[in-house]
Amino acid sequence: MAALVRIRRLRADASGGRTVCIGTDRERDLARLPLARCAMPQGLRLLPVPRQLEQLGGSLRSSSSQPLLPQTVLDPDSKLPAEGYELRISASGVRIVAPDRNGLRYGTALLEQIRRQCGDELPTLRVRDWPDFVVRGYMLDISRDRVPTQASLLELVTTLAALRINQLQLYTEHTFAYAEHERVWRDASPLTADEVRELDACCAAHGIELVPNQNSFGHMERWLRHPEYRQLAEQPDAARPSCLAPTNESAAFMRSLYAALLPCFRSRSLNIGCDETFELGRGRSRAECESRGTGRVYYDYLMRLVRGLHAEGRTVQFWGDIVRQHPELTRELPREGLIALVWGYEAPQDPKELPSEVRSRLSQSGVDPESLRGFAWRIPPFAEAEIPFYVCPGTSSWNSLIGRLPNARANLLDAARTGLAYGARGLLITDWGDNGHLQPASVSLPALAYGAAVSWCAETNAELELEPELALFLVGDPDTSRALIRLGSVYQQLGLHTLNGSPLALALLTPLRGRFPAWGETNANELAGVVQTLEEECERLAPGELRQAAALARHGAWRLEHIALNRGPPLEELRRDLSALIEEQARVWRLHSRPGGLEDSLARLVID
């Protein structure tokens, strides 16, 4: 052990033990750290599974009269990486050593997981553990109609802390209450400055950085729909303009928003978005894009925003999809104070296996079919240019109603393994709300738990079973855990395939006479089996958001019967069912989400 520099008593930790602080800073040679090896005691479940666990072959008993009080040691010279810890349960007691506060939190939490399962007789063991990624983040979309209540957001922080997530972002387009822009957020039930400050303090108390997030180029339709902001649009005369014109005026407007938003946060980082600028070069910037190139025009506007934030000493995050289309520009990006967010949400697959019509449709919408190969295709331009980057997979919950858990697992694991191999600075799990954010938060929980686990240590958590871990540590109910896993896999039984969503959700969102974006083959037996599975879950689950999600998916399956087989419940029965579903969706929405956006979300549920 390192020489003792100072020892002082601190406030007792959550386990009632004492904390010893030892310390000076030093560089740690990560290349010399041993490989993962975890020999779990039989029947013990841990989330995440530690990198190294050695059984010592005995047990340690405690009782109410003689409780075990762990000694926690804060030792920056402990030869452990940041946020790592060592937990030792031996005949002489329990000891947790870590280089920082988060390491102590994680070691103490692991001890509590063991205590919950083993009671008064703990197995003797030694755990050494540390994260693969320094940053393990979660980004929740609060701009596609659903804004969680403040109580729900505070509860989310507790869940993220239990999963060892250390960065939270709330994806924002129009759902912050900017004082001078009430017209934009009036009907959205936005977060207020005081609520953000409260959430920021809660995150800090749990060892989580709350990073502000404000899209700043594309996806600005909620602003540009109003006449007073139209002059900022790339296509001001379009029916639904969504992209800012890349002008000094637009950059100044965004800086004015940052000036109001950033003082609410401790973080010195900001995610400025700037993804999916589909309209760029089709309106006010057409001539400039034709003469200088669309990539160059995009880059110049991006750097207008970045330079202003750098002048304030801030680190800027931005979505890397547009720069990825212009690899020559990556060499010009700053290497300091900038993080590219490399995103992709599908399980890796060979695009040649897709129908030619699907590949053509992707290309026409600006998506390179080769991107479906996964993060090994997406990362190299940034890694080769030595641009710091995060890998950003997703929960696959949006456009699904009840999840796409197998897709999420493959996508998350691909991001973790490939990101680690290429030297990613972090892994940010995204949770979007496309098409009205119809799915409840619980549907994302299995993917969130898995993503958090593989971002901590992919090697020991790749095959994580999930169902028992969810029941033990997150939902507290085996039936709910089983339902989440079962529902999340239902889409695979359909025989139909889509990208960025489940056929069940897309059928629900598509009028019966509309064009359905799926491929593959299904039959009456497959669809009947899906309906039966969903009906069983509707019967077993208590009234609430998850049962409602299953009922919406069942309605989607009935529509699939009409779309694919020209059979199914009569149209009038479907109308009655949808009417009841809309009423129940409004009720359960208000349990954990604000009323703003509900009307817009429900408006998507139509039959014809």
Residue pairs with C-beta under 8 A, 6 or more apart in sequence:
1 22
1 75
1 78
2 22
2 24
2 75
2 77
2 78
4 22
5 22
5 23
5 24
6 21
6 22
6 23
7 20
7 21
7 22
8 20
8 21
9 18
9 19
10 18
10 19
10 21
11 19
12 18
12 19
13 19
13 70
13 72
13 104
13 108
14 108
14 112
15 69
15 70
15 72
15 108
15 111
15 112
16 67
16 69
17 69
17 70
17 71
17 72
17 94
17 96
18 69
18 71
18 72
19 72
19 73
19 74
19 104
20 71
20 72
20 73
20 74
21 73
21 74
21 75
22 73
22 74
22 75
22 76
22 77
22 78
23 74
23 75
23 76
23 77
24 76
24 77
25 76
25 77
26 76
26 77
28 79
28 80
28 81
30 81
33 81
33 130
34 52
35 459
36 51
36 52
36 457
36 459
36 460
37 52
37 53
37 54
38 49
38 50
38 51
38 52
38 53
38 460
39 53
39 54
39 55
40 46
40 49
40 53
41 55
41 123
41 125
43 117
44 114
44 117
44 118
44 123
45 113
45 117
45 468
45 469
45 472
46 110
46 113
46 114
47 113
47 163
47 449
47 453
47 464
47 469
47 472
47 473
47 474
48 163
48 164
48 452
48 453
48 454
48 456
48 457
48 460
48 461
48 464
49 453
49 457
49 460
49 461
49 464
50 110
50 127
50 128
50 129
50 457
50 460
51 128
51 129
51 130
51 457
51 459
51 460
52 127
52 128
52 129
53 125
53 126
53 127
54 125
54 126
54 127
55 123
55 124
55 125
56 89
56 90
56 123
56 124
56 125
56 126
57 124
58 90
58 91
58 123
58 124
59 121
59 122
59 123
59 124
60 68
60 89
60 90
60 91
60 93
60 94
60 121
60 122
60 123
60 124
61 120
61 121
61 122
62 68
62 120
62 121
62 122
63 120
68 93
68 94
68 122
69 93
69 94
70 93
70 94
70 95
70 96
70 108
70 111
71 93
71 94
71 95
71 96
72 95
72 96
72 97
72 98
72 104
72 107
72 108
73 95
73 96
73 97
73 98
74 98
74 99
74 100
74 101
74 104
75 97
75 98
75 99
76 99
76 100
77 99
78 84
78 86
78 97
78 98
78 99
80 86
80 97
80 98
80 99
80 103
80 128
80 130
81 99
81 130
81 131
82 99
82 100
82 102
82 103
82 130
82 131
82 134
83 98
83 99
83 100
83 102
83 103
83 106
83 130
83 131
83 134
83 164
83 166
84 98
84 99
84 103
84 128
84 129
84 130
84 131
85 96
85 97
85 98
85 103
85 104
85 106
85 107
85 110
85 127
85 128
85 129
85 130
86 95
86 96
86 97
86 98
86 107
86 126
86 127
86 128
86 129
87 94
87 95
87 96
87 107
87 110
87 111
87 125
87 126
87 127
87 129
88 94
88 95
88 96
88 125
88 126
88 127
89 111
89 114
89 122
89 123
89 124
89 125
89 126
90 124
90 126
91 124
94 111
94 122
96 104
96 107
96 108
96 111
97 107
98 104
98 106
98 107
101 207
102 166
102 207
103 130
105 161
105 206
105 207
106 129
106 164
107 127
107 129
109 162
110 127
110 129
113 472
113 473
114 122
114 123
115 122
116 472
117 472
129 457
131 164
131 455
131 456
131 457
132 416
132 420
132 455
132 456
132 457
132 458
133 416
133 419
133 420
133 424
133 425
133 426
133 427
133 455
133 456
134 425
134 426
135 166
135 167
135 390
135 425
135 426
135 427
135 428
136 164
136 165
136 166
136 167
136 426
136 427
136 452
136 455
136 456
137 165
137 166
137 167
137 168
137 169
137 211
137 390
137 426
137 427
137 428
137 429
138 160
138 165
138 167
138 168
138 169
138 428
138 429
138 431
138 448
138 452
139 168
139 169
139 170
139 171
139 213
139 271
139 392
139 428
139 429
139 430
139 431
140 148
140 156
140 168
140 169
140 170
140 171
140 431
141 171
141 398
141 430
141 431
141 432
141 433
141 437
142 148
142 170
142 171
142 172
142 175
142 191
142 433
143 171
143 172
143 173
143 174
143 175
143 215
143 219
143 222
143 433
144 398
144 432
144 433
144 434
144 435
144 436
144 437
144 597
145 433
145 436
145 437
145 597
145 598
145 600
145 601
146 433
146 436
146 437
146 589
146 593
146 597
146 601
147 175
147 188
147 189
147 190
147 191
147 593
147 594
147 596
147 597
148 156
148 441
148 592
148 593
148 594
149 592
149 593
149 594
150 195
150 198
150 199
151 592
152 441
152 592
152 593
153 170
153 195
153 199
154 198
154 199
154 202
156 168
156 441
157 168
157 199
157 202
157 203
157 206
157 208
158 206
159 445
159 448
159 474
160 168
160 206
160 208
160 452
161 206
161 207
161 208
162 473
162 474
163 448
163 449
163 452
163 453
164 452
164 456
165 208
165 429
165 452
166 207
166 208
166 209
167 208
167 209
167 211
167 426
167 428
168 203
168 208
168 209
168 210
168 211
169 210
169 211
169 212
169 213
169 271
169 428
170 191
170 213
171 213
171 215
171 273
171 430
171 432
172 212
172 213
172 214
172 215
173 214
173 215
173 219
173 220
173 221
173 222
173 223
174 184
174 185
174 188
174 190
174 222
174 223
175 185
175 188
175 189
175 190
175 191
176 185
176 190
176 191
176 196
176 214
176 261
177 185
177 190
177 191
177 192
177 193
178 184
178 185
178 257
178 260
178 261
179 260
180 260
181 223
183 226
183 228
184 222
184 223
184 226
184 229
187 596
187 597
187 599
188 222
188 596
188 597
189 594
189 595
189 596
189 597
190 596
191 199
193 260
193 264
196 210
196 264
196 265
197 264
199 210
200 210
200 264
200 265
200 266
200 267
203 209
203 210
204 210
204 266
209 266
209 267
209 269
210 265
210 266
210 267
211 265
211 267
211 269
211 270
211 271
211 317
212 261
212 262
212 264
212 265
212 267
212 269
212 270
212 271
213 270
213 271
213 273
214 254
214 257
214 258
214 261
214 270
214 271
214 272
214 273
215 272
215 273
215 274
215 275
216 244
216 254
216 272
216 273
216 274
216 305
217 243
217 244
217 246
217 272
217 273
217 274
217 275
217 277
217 298
217 301
217 302
218 242
218 243
218 244
218 273
218 274
218 275
218 276
218 277
218 278
218 279
218 280
219 242
219 273
219 275
219 276
220 232
220 233
220 241
220 242
220 243
220 244
221 240
221 241
221 242
223 229
223 232
224 230
224 232
224 233
224 236
224 241
224 242
224 244
225 240
225 241
230 236
230 241
231 249
232 244
232 245
232 247
232 249
232 250
232 253
233 241
233 243
233 244
233 245
233 283
233 284
234 241
234 243
234 244
234 245
234 246
234 279
234 280
234 282
234 283
234 284
234 285
235 241
235 243
235 279
235 282
235 283
235 284
236 283
236 284
238 279
238 283
241 279
242 278
242 279
243 277
243 278
243 279
243 280
244 250
244 253
244 254
245 283
245 284
245 285
246 280
246 285
246 288
246 297
246 298
246 300
246 301
247 284
247 301
248 304
250 301
251 301
251 304
251 305
251 308
254 272
254 305
255 305
255 308
258 270
258 308
258 309
262 270
262 314
268 313
268 314
268 315
269 314
269 315
269 316
269 317
269 339
270 309
270 314
270 315
270 316
270 317
271 316
271 317
271 318
271 341
272 305
272 306
272 309
272 316
272 317
272 318
273 318
273 319
274 298
274 302
274 305
274 318
274 319
274 322
275 318
275 319
275 321
275 322
275 343
276 319
276 321
276 322
277 298
277 322
278 366
280 289
280 294
280 297
280 298
281 289
281 290
281 294
281 297
285 297
288 297
289 297
293 326
294 326
295 322
295 323
295 325
295 326
295 328
295 329
296 326
296 329
298 322
298 323
298 326
299 323
299 326
299 329
299 332
302 318
302 323
305 316
306 316
306 318
306 334
306 337
306 338
309 316
310 316
310 334
310 337
314 337
315 337
315 338
315 339
316 337
316 338
316 339
317 338
317 339
317 340
317 341
317 390
318 338
318 339
318 340
318 341
319 341
319 343
319 392
320 340
320 341
320 342
320 343
320 378
320 382
320 389
321 343
323 329
323 330
323 333
323 340
323 381
324 342
324 378
324 381
324 382
325 368
327 381
327 385
330 381
330 382
330 384
330 385
330 387
331 385
333 340
333 385
333 387
335 386
335 387
335 388
338 387
338 388
339 388
339 389
339 390
339 425
339 426
340 382
340 387
340 388
340 389
340 390
341 389
341 390
341 392
341 428
342 375
342 378
342 379
342 382
342 389
342 390
342 391
342 392
342 424
343 378
343 392
343 393
343 394
343 430
344 371
344 374
344 375
344 378
344 392
344 393
344 411
344 415
345 393
345 394
345 396
345 411
345 430
345 500
346 372
346 374
346 407
346 411
346 499
346 500
347 374
347 406
347 407
347 410
347 411
347 414
348 372
348 373
348 374
348 375
348 376
348 410
348 411
348 414
349 372
349 373
349 374
350 372
350 373
351 359
351 369
351 370
351 372
351 373
354 369
354 372
354 519
355 519
357 519
358 499
358 519
359 369
362 368
362 369
362 499
363 369
370 377
371 377
371 378
372 499
374 411
374 414
374 418
375 391
375 393
375 414
375 415
375 418
375 419
375 422
376 414
376 418
379 389
379 391
379 418
379 419
379 422
379 424
380 422
382 389
383 389
383 422
383 423
388 425
389 424
389 425
390 419
390 424
390 425
390 426
390 427
390 428
391 415
391 416
391 418
391 419
391 424
391 426
391 427
391 428
392 415
392 427
392 428
392 429
392 430
393 408
393 411
393 412
393 414
393 415
393 427
393 429
393 430
393 451
394 408
394 411
394 429
394 430
394 431
394 432
394 447
395 403
395 408
395 429
395 430
395 431
395 444
395 447
395 448
395 451
396 403
396 404
396 405
396 407
396 408
396 411
396 447
397 403
397 404
397 408
397 431
397 432
397 439
397 443
397 444
397 447
398 431
398 432
398 433
398 434
398 435
398 437
398 439
398 500
398 501
399 434
399 435
399 500
399 501
399 502
399 505
399 506
399 509
400 439
400 443
400 491
400 501
400 502
400 504
400 505
401 438
401 439
401 443
401 502
401 504
401 505
401 508
401 549
401 552
401 553
401 556
402 439
402 443
402 487
402 488
402 490
402 491
402 502
402 504
402 549
402 550
402 553
403 439
403 443
403 444
403 446
403 447
403 484
403 487
403 488
404 488
404 491
404 501
404 502
405 446
405 447
405 485
405 488
405 489
406 488
406 489
406 492
408 446
408 447
408 450
408 451
408 488
409 447
409 450
412 429
412 447
412 450
412 451
412 454
412 455
413 454
413 458
413 462
415 427
416 427
416 451
416 454
416 455
416 458
417 458
419 427
420 458
427 451
427 455
429 447
429 448
429 451
429 452
429 455
431 444
431 448
433 439
434 500
434 501
435 505
435 509
435 604
436 600
436 601
436 602
436 603
436 604
437 597
437 601
438 505
438 508
438 549
438 552
438 585
438 601
438 604
439 549
440 545
440 546
440 548
440 549
440 588
440 592
441 545
441 592
442 475
442 480
442 484
442 545
442 546
443 484
443 487
443 488
443 546
443 549
445 470
445 474
445 475
445 484
446 466
446 470
446 484
446 485
446 488
447 488
449 466
449 469
449 470
449 474
450 461
450 464
450 466
453 461
453 464
454 461
454 462
454 464
466 485
467 478
467 481
467 482
467 485
468 481
470 480
470 481
470 484
470 485
471 477
471 478
471 480
471 481
471 482
474 481
475 481
475 484
479 540
479 541
480 541
480 546
483 537
483 540
483 541
483 546
483 550
484 546
486 533
486 537
487 534
487 537
487 546
487 549
487 550
487 553
490 504
490 530
490 533
490 534
490 553
491 502
491 503
491 504
493 526
493 529
493 530
493 533
494 503
494 504
494 520
494 522
494 526
494 527
494 530
494 560
495 520
495 521
495 522
495 523
495 526
496 503
496 518
496 519
496 520
496 521
496 522
496 560
496 564
497 503
497 518
497 519
497 520
498 506
498 517
498 518
498 519
502 553
502 556
503 516
503 518
503 556
503 560
504 530
504 553
504 556
504 557
504 560
505 552
505 553
505 556
506 516
506 517
506 518
506 556
507 516
507 556
507 557
507 559
507 560
507 563
508 552
508 553
508 555
508 556
508 559
508 605
509 604
509 605
510 516
510 517
510 559
510 563
511 606
511 607
511 608
512 559
512 562
512 563
512 571
512 607
512 608
513 608
516 563
522 560
522 564
522 565
523 565
524 561
524 565
524 567
527 557
527 560
527 561
527 564
527 565
530 557
531 554
531 557
531 558
531 561
534 550
534 551
534 553
534 554
534 557
535 554
537 547
537 550
538 547
538 550
538 551
538 554
541 547
541 550
544 588
544 591
545 588
545 591
545 592
548 581
548 584
548 585
548 588
551 581
551 584
552 581
552 585
555 574
555 577
555 578
555 581
558 568
558 569
558 574
558 577
559 568
559 574
560 568
561 567
561 568
561 569
562 568
562 574
568 574
569 577
571 607
574 607
575 607
578 605
578 607
581 605
582 602
582 605
585 601
585 602
585 605
586 598
586 602
589 595
589 598
589 601
590 598
